[in-house]
Amino acid sequence: MLSLVKSFVGISLFRSKPQDLPGSASLVWATAIAGILIRTLVDRSEGPLSTIFAISAVQVITFGAVVWLILRMMGLSERWNQTISALYGTDCLVRLVGWPAISRFYSIKHQIDLSISTQAPLPPEAATPTLLLFVLAFWTIAIMTFVLRHALEKSIGVSLIITLACQFASSGIVLWLFFGQMAQET
């Protein structure tokens, strides 16, 4: 177990490669379940726990499906286990590292929303957690690009475009499934 955590840390620091991970289905399941649980735990203040859990599950599943589809289209579907395990595992790690900043951001989110809606300046206490969230988002995109570059054997630029496409596709599905229904109900 410790060697897996070290591998995820190594991938997050761009020192290890996704192909250094075992290609086992059990690792895919373990990292997917951990991803759902960690997302739920970190985002728990954003609504009812059952809704947050459902959104987390759909995010993890749809992202995995989008990555599988891209690998399949490129004739590299045999790399899915290692690739998705690397992506899920590093996402868990980044979320755990960023948990304090994420929690702080959620605790002042109402003040931020109020400032935006009234066009007032952001409260000073919003600067640090907001900046840290941007850093975490950038780091996550960089890690994903790194993993997909190795999995797809493409340039960094192409891998970045594919990373962003994966994120937009899976986020779009989640928004459509959860928030599209809410908009229709109101």
C-alpha positions, 0 to 999 in steps of 0.5 A: 500500500505504501508503495502505491501511495509513493507512486501516486506522489511520484506521479503528482510530482512528475517523477513517476509514470502511470506505467509504473502502476500495476495494471490491475482492475482491483486498483482501478476499483480501489482508486475509483471508490477512494475518489468517490469517498474523498470527493464526497468528504471534501465537498460535503458542505455543498448540499445533502450528503446523498446528493454530493455522493451521487454527484461524486460517483457520476463525476468519477464514472463519467471521467473514467468513461471519457478517458476509456473512450479516448484511449479506445479511439487511439487503439490504446485501450489496454492502457486504461487500467494504469491510466485511470488508476493514476488519474484517480489516485492523484486526484485523491491525493490533490484533494486531500492536500487541498482539503483545508483550502477547499473547506475554507473556500466553502466556509466563505463562499456565501460572502464571495457569492454576495460580493459578486452579486452586489459587485462589491469587492471580495472580502480579504479572507477570500484571497488565500483560499481562492488562490490556493484553489486556482493553484490546485486546479492548475496542478490537477490539470498539469498532472492529468496532462502528464499522465495522458501524455504518457498514456497516449504518447502525444506531445504536451500540447495535444495532451493538454487539449485532450485533458481539457476535453475530458474535463469539459465532457465529464463536467458537462455530463454531470451538469446536464444530469444534475443541474439540468433536471433542477433547472427544468423543475423550477 
